[in-house]
Amino acid sequence: MIDFHRHLDLYSEPSNITGQKVARNMYVLSVTTTPSAWCGTSALPPRNSKIRTVLGLHPQLAHQRIGELPLFDRYLSQTRYVGEIGLDGSKDCKPYWKEQLSVFEHILSSCSNEGGKIMSINSQRAATPVVDLLTTHPQAGVAILHWFTGSKGELKRAIELGCWFSVGPTMLQSRKSQEIINLIPKDRILTESDGPFAKVAKRMAMPWDAGLAVKGIADIWSMPVDEVDHLLHSNLRNLVSK
Ligand code: MN
């Protein structure tokens, strides 16, 4: 199973989760929300696990943590993966739009200077400005738009730009998202849980809920589950070999 966007450090007992057999065998992108969380979160996965810790600065925290950008730049050479980053245009975050733009632009420039990274990106109510900034930073790396909720027009632009998409079980519940998933190129999709933020059946999403996304994608594409599972693993291999 693949969980390409999980906030492992925000579960109340992360070591409990990483220690579970099912979680140990999963390919996980353990995203962080602040550069200062990077060191502690990197120490969570057991040795030889398939968990990769990701350096991030969440757009919802941009105004509070903009001062941590030097720390971000200091750690950047230690990882191939960056996230959670991006822009958030929802009502509560819009007042800090200027700070969000500064942080995201800085991070994209830093990633370009480092030769490009694999990035997990939030584009909630901000798909157009996210795609605009990715367009002006073509060397920043591979962008994976997580939990994409933009329009079909915005999706088309993102696809043309070469973006990837990670899809979770919560996203599968909306009809609009199902239509979006149907339009995502089959060779540019991965699964995620976005736990513990996302909810599945009114409870906190657990890492293995990414498996529900495989089933949901298979239904939307009218394909057998094991074929979709095979495809997702081949996508992951392609992505990391870039
Ligand atoms: Mn997230």
Boltz pocket constraint, residues with backbone or C-beta under 6 A from the ligand:
constraints:
  - pocket:
      binder: B
      contacts: [[A, 5], [A, 7], [A, 84], [A, 194], [A, 197]]
      max_distance: 6.0
